[in-house]
Amino acid sequence: MCRVLQLPRSTYYYKAKHKPDDSDLVLKIKTIFKESRNNYGALKIKNELYTQFEIAVSKRKIRRIMKQECLISSYQVSKYKPHKETCNESKTANLLKRNFNTEEPKQAVVSNLTYVRVGSSWNYICVVINLFNREIIGYSAGTRKDALLVSKAFATIEGELSKIQIFHTDRGNEFKNKLIDDTLETFSIQRSLSMKGCPYDNAVATYKIIKTEFVKQYKFENIEQLKIELADYVNWFNNHRIHSALGYLTPKQYKNIHLKKLSRKVLPIQYNLSYVIDNYG
């Protein structure tokens, strides 16, 4: 082939042995990975490279660079296998039925609790997730895993609680309490429970995400530090962390786009009403 193209064989060997300089790409991948708090994998880094720098790179190459630079994501493959033969023994039905995509804000919210090592003891955090845009709308931290911790998370939710239609949780005892029942009854919120022994019914409550991205990343000396770091993580989660379920947008970006679309639908109606009033009284 070199004879046909009239090229010296040394040129071929030079091109074959010398690979292109990827130092700039490596730097960008390391920067994106660091900004994600060591959480993004190849797929999300691929999306960010194209979004921020208009660079199209294969996942295979990104994984190779991550392995080369020892960039290990916090995530691991889940080994849990739910018990498929169990049934929902409670009178409270599973209204959500794994329908984790809602069309309206606060149409359904989910909640979960997880334990955190603080000093030499265990503390707990509770989060409330808006399924519409995966935003953490309520959160709390405390020394006990009880209904009061859930109630404190509810207290941090901005806006009217009456707009929440469904409150979905697992079957933990912290959610089976008169304090929670009174709160839901006061604001006419429907209760929904996961099937017994099946964590997939409440998988969207970001239990693994929070454990991986937050709990395992820090060492907490006291409850005050935990509360401060949790508030910082919630701010990053809502305003900076991209979600594949949202088309690689942040919860805030997704909500803003929805509000713009809604305003475009409402404005023509308002204009038509004004026109009718002005011309026909």
N, C-alpha and C positions, 0 to 999 in steps of 0.2 A: 504493500500500500504506500509506503514511503517512496518507493521508486516511481510508482504511478503518479503520485502527487509532487514528485521531484523535491522531496524534503529530506534533509539528513536525519538518520535514525536518532541522533543525539537530541534533536528537538522533541521527538516523541517521548523519549525517556525523561527529559526534563519536565515536560508537562505532566507526565504520569506520576512522577515522584513529588513534585511540588504542588501541594494543595493550596487553595485560596486562603487568604488571611481572614480569619473569623474573629479576630480579637475584639472588634467593635460589637459584633453580635453577642459574643460571650459576655461582654460588659453589660450590654442591655439586658440579657437574660438574668444575670446576677442581680442587677438593680431591681428588676420586676419581682424576682423571687424574694429579695430582701424587703421590698415594700409590702409584699403580701404576708409578711411576718412568717416566712418559711412555710407557707400553706399551699401555694399554687403548684399544680402539676403541669405537665407538658401542654395539655389542652388549653388551659387558661392562659398560660404564658404565650402560646401560639396566638390566641385571640388578642392579647395585650400588645404583642409585637406589631400586629397588623393595625390595631386601633390607634396606637400611639405613634408608630414610626412608619406605617405602611410597608412593613417588611413581611413577606410571605415565606415562612419556613415550615418544613414538615415536622410533625410531632416526633418522628424518629430521630431527626437531627437534634431537636431540642433535648430529647431524652439522653442522647449521646453526650451532649455538652454538659447536661446536669450531672451525669455520672462522672464525667471527666473532672468537673469542678466540685464534686462531692456535695451537690445541692440535693438534699434528701427532704422530700415533703413530709409534713407531720402525719399524713394519713397512712393508714394501714388497712389491709383487707379485713373486713369483719368476719369473724368465725362463728358468730351466733346463729343457731338454727332454731326457729320457733317451733313450738309444739302445735302441730296442725290439727290434732284431734280434739282439742279443747273447744268449748263453746261459751258463748256469752251468757252467763248465769244471772246477770242483773236484769232488773226490769227496765233500766235505762238503756236505750238502744244506741247503736253506733250510727249516728246520723251522718257522719262525715263519709264513712265507707271508702276511705282512701282517696276521696276526691279532693286532692290537695291544690287544685287550681280553681280559684274563685274569681268572679268577674267584678265584684264590687268591694271597696275597702271595708274592712271589719265585718264582712259577711260571715267569716268564720275565723276564730283565733284558736291556737293550740298552746299548751303549756307543759312544762316539764321541770323537774328538779334534778340536780346532780350534786355530788359531794366534792369538796375541795379540801386539800390538806393545808391547814393554816397552823404554822408552828408545829406543835406536837399533837394537835387534835384535829378532828374533822369538823368543817363548817359546810354550809350549803348555799347554793344559789338557785333562784327560780327565774325563768324567763317566760314571757308571753309573746307569741309570734303571730303577726298578721299574715294569713296565708295569701292575701292578695298580692303583696309585694315582698314577702319574706322578711319584713322589717320587725326588729325587736321593739315592740311598743311598750313593754313593761318589764321590769326586772327588779330583783332584790337579793340581798345577801344577809345571812344570819347564822347563828350558832345551832339552830334547831331546825329539823325537817318537819315542819308542821303547817297547819292551815294559815297561821298568822303570817308566815313567809309568803305564801301565795297571795294573801290579802294585801300585803305591802307591795307586791309586784303589780297588782291591780290598781293600787293607789297611784302609781307612777304613770299610768296610761293617760295621755293627753286627749282632750275632746270628750264627747258624751259617751258614756258606757252603754247607754240605751241603744246606740247604733250597732253594737255587737249582736249578731243574731245567734251564733253557735259558739259555745265554749267546749273544746274537745281536749280530753286528757286521757292518761292511762288510768289504771285502777288502784293507784297508790292511796294509802289511808289519809295522806295529807289533803287529798281532794274530797274525801268523804267526811264532811264536817258541816255543822249547822252554820258556821260563819260563812262558808263558801255558798251554801244553799241559800242563805238569806240575801247575799250579794246578788246572786243570779236572779232570784225572785224579784228583788227590788227593781232591777233594770230590765226585767223580762227577757233574760238571756236563756236560750235553750241549752240543756246539758247533753253532752255526747261522750260516750266512753268507748275505749278500745276493747276488742275482744280479749278475754282473759288468756294470758300466755302468748300473745302475739304482738311483739313490739313494732312490727311493720305498720300497724294501724296508727301509730303515733310517731313514725319515723321522721316526719317533717318537722318535729319539734326541735331539731338541731342539737339533740343530745350529743351525738358523736362529734359534730362540728365544734361545739363549745369545749368538749373534753380535749379534743386534739389541738385546736387553735388557741385556747385560752388556759385551761386548767393545767395542761402539761408543759406550758411554755414558761410559767412563772413559779417562783417560790415566795409564798406569802408568809410574812412574819406575824401579822395580826389582822383582825377583822377590818380595821380601818383601811389598811393597804388593799385588802381584797375588794372593798367597796369602790375605792378610787380606780383600781385597775379594771374592774368590771365596767364602770362608767366609761372609761377610755375605750375599752374593747367594743362596747355597744355603739359608741360614736363611730368607730372605724368600720364596724360591721354594717351599719346602716348607710353610711355616707361614702365609703371607699371600697368596700369589698364587692367584687363583681360576682354574680350568681349565674350559673349556667341555665337554671330554670327560668331566669328573667331575660334570656338572650344576651348574657354577659353584660348586663347593666347592674348598677348598684340599686338597692331598694329605693333610695331617694330619687335617682334618675327615672326609674320605672314609674314611681308615683307622679312625678312632675309631668311625664309624657301623658299619663292617663288624664291628669287634670287639664292639660292643654286640649286634648281631644274632647273632653267633656265640655269645656268652655266654648269650643267651636260649634257644638251641637246646641248649646243653650242660647248663645248670642242671637242667631237668626230668629228664634222663638220670641225673645225679648223685643227684637226689632219689629216683628210683625204685630205684636201686641201694642207697642207704642204707636204704630202706624194706624191701627184700627181705632185706638182711643182718640188720636189727634184728628182723624178724619170723620169718624162716625160717632164719637162721643161714647 
